[in-house]
Amino acid sequence: MTATGHFISFEGIDGSGKSTQARLLADHLRGQGHDVILTREPGGSAGAEEIRALVLQGDPDRWSAETELLLFTAARRDHLERLILPALASGKIVICDRFADSTRMYQGLSRGDLRASVDALHSLMIGREPDLTLLIDMDPVEGLARAKGRQGSEERFEDFGTDLQIAMRAGFLALAKEFAHRFTVIDGARDMEAVAQDVTHTVANHLVS
């Protein structure tokens, strides 16, 4: 926990419902009178949103895993400088849809064996972890079907197929054990209201701890 604000991240495979849960949590906390910033990665600042378009659209093989890692780190650094750290310093609750754990998975494990490089760049350029990470866990096949059903333009990673999602789920669950002090795993294979109830309960305990 920081001395002032609280930094909460949501993680999970594509189609897990984490973005919806992040929005519901932000609405819930605002209703309780908290000052909340809801943001996302890649993105969250003007420069990072420009990089988002580069990495999430286009052919699956548009970038190598190494190039993706550099692009995501650049976006995260700008996001951190311009939004996250100032908001935390002013005592706000920052809720972020993905953060560095996604890079540890997509580029560090599933797209290329780059975990050591991910951690080195993170230490050098970011140096900040969330205070609490909520992992919305669900079956990769169902998650991918949900994600593809959105029919949006940002489907570059979904286009890698089910194998990537299976590796991602296993990787996220491993991260939850590695960083057990800040991770909470929530079963996302239920109705939205049941998942949201678990999310709000977990966050309420975190805010008073």
C-alpha positions, 0 to 999 in steps of 0.5 A: 500500500502506498502512503496516500493512494491505492493502486489496484490492477485487474488481470486475466486472459482475453474475454475473462470479463476483467474490463467489465469488473474494473468498471463496476468496481470504479462505479461502486467505489465512487458511489462510496465517496472515493476519488477513483481513476479508471484507466487501462493498459496499454494506454491511459495517457495520450502517448500510451494510447498512440502506442496501443493502436500500434500493438493491438491492431494489425497482423499477429506477426506485425511485431516480434515479442522483443519489439512488443516488450519495448513498445509496452514498456514505453507506453507504461512509462508514459502512463506511470509518469503522466497519470498513475503516480500523480493520481496516487500522490493526490490520494486517489484510488487508481484502477488499471485494466492490465499492468506489468503482469500482462507483459510478464505473460504475453511477452515474457512467457507466451510470445517469447521466453523473455521473462528476464528481459521483462523484469529487467526493463520493469526494474529499470523503467517502471519500478512500481507494482500494484498494491492489489491485483485481481486475477479474473480466472476462467476457461481459455476456450470460453474466454477466447469465444467471448473475446472474438464475439466482441468483433472489435478492431483490437484483436491482434492477440486474440488472433494467435488462437487458443494455445496462447490463451491456455498458456496465458491462463497457466502463466497468470495462475503461476504469477498469482503464486509468485506474487501471492502477497498482492494477488487474489484469484477470482472465479470469473466463470460465474454471472457478472454480479457474483464476480463483482461481489467477490471483487468488492469484498476483496477490495474492501478488505484491502482498503481497511488493511 
